[in-house]
Each structure stands twice: as structure tokens, then as C-alpha cells.
């Protein structure tokens, strides 16, 4: 049995919330992805068993977050596989949390996936995966590291090749960082990225009313209290000024393409970018 006392707290509860949404989506007959390990993380944490259907008493903010996490997961699944198929065979997940893409996606031969997160998060994750006898589809390297410190040198020491094209995914991370912290992180990513590398990240832009409502929702107030905003309103200029060619992907348009609910006129979505020569 997994030791429930080792379940991470704080931001780790956010990772468990993402796993719960993925477990719930995986129960649907029309699911957009299948994460068979998500339910195991939720169970190991002692959280309630997930159900595929929505209930009338679910808070609107919770429903919106669930739909956002589902669209986000599917979009980044597709983006990572497309980048790998195009030759970006190094995949790096800073703040990987309880991500299981190393186990559930059909990676091309030669793919190497690096997961970076805090030691306590990875220790919990590895115990649950061992309980499930999980086997990665690609070569997987787990790197306990603090993204506020010299993680880049640790990544290279673990076998990462800065001269090879890489796809980076900062999924759901930047909103928990200040503008300067987000810029520092992405600057470090850029220094490790060969031309043709890809970068992708979530860019929700919750307005003040959304933040107030989320803070007033008991089940979500702890999440909203951690939001710091990341790069700010429009990361395009920052990316273009730091050697990347950016592209924005609107979440509502993606939801419509996937046949799922979306927020009409939503400004939120996802950025992808290609590293330019020089």
C-alpha cells in the first residue's frame, strides 16, 4: 500500500486536483484521453472516487476548471507527440507533478522524457507508479530539483543534450510564478534550447471577478490564493524578444474542435513557440 502520510501538500494538492480531473475524464465513453494512473494517485491520497458525470450542485468555477484541464491535457498530448514526430526527441516537463505521459502516450523510438519536480512530489509519484507496476513507453529520467535554483546544470548532468532539439512543456506552471520568476525560468529554458526546439505553456488570464469568485468557492480558494499571474497579459512580445516564434491557441476554439463546452470569448488558452536560430 502507498503511504498516505507522504502525500504532498500545498502546490502538491494542485497536482492531485489535476489528476482527479484526468481520472474523471478517463471514465467517460467519449473521453479525450485515457490516463489509467490518475485514479491511482487520487486513491493513494485518500480523495473521493471520481465520477464521469457533472452534478447540479457542482460549483460553476469547479466545472469550468474541469473542462479547462481536460482541454489542456488533450491539446498538450497532441502538441508533444507532433513535436516528437518532427524530431524533438528530448521532452522536458518542468514541474511535472503527477503527469503520466511517459507511460500513456505512443512515443516514437528514441524519445527521452525528463520529469523535474520537488523531491517530495516525485517520491509520492514513484511509490504509486511502483504499486501500479507502471512501465514507461519511452526512456524516462526523473530529476528531483527546485526550479528556483540551478536545475539546468542538474538536467545536463542527468544526460540532457542542449545541442539536440527539445520540446518543453510548462503545463499549468507559470500562473503560480511572478512575472520575474516566469521570465527567469523561460530564460533558462531558452539557454538550453537548440534552434528548432519547441516551448509550450498554459496561459489562463483570470480577471479580477473570476479570482474573487474562485477565492469565495471553498473547494477552490486555496488554488486561487496561489495564483501570481506569470508573464502577464500577453507573453507574445516577451517570447519574440527572447528568440522564440510564438503562437497562441484559444481554449474555446480548441474546446469546440474537441466537441466540448468552452467559455465564449475566453481570453485563456495555450502558447507554443519555436526556437529561432541565433
Secondary structure, 3 states (H helix, E strand, C coil): CCCHHHCCCCHHHHHHHHHHHHHHHHCCCCCCCCCCCHHHHHHHCCCCCCCCCCCCCCCHHHHHHHHHHHHHHHHHHHHHHHHHHCCCCEEEEECCCCCCHHHHCCCCCCCEEEEEECHHHHHHHHHHHHHCCCCCCCEEEEEECCCCCCHHHHHHHCCCCCCCCEEEEECCCHHHCCHHHHHHHHHHHHHCCCCCCEEEEEECCCCHHHHHHHHCCCCCHHHHCCCCCCCCCCCHHHHHHCCEEEEEEEHHHHHHHHCCCCCCCCCCEEEEEEECCC
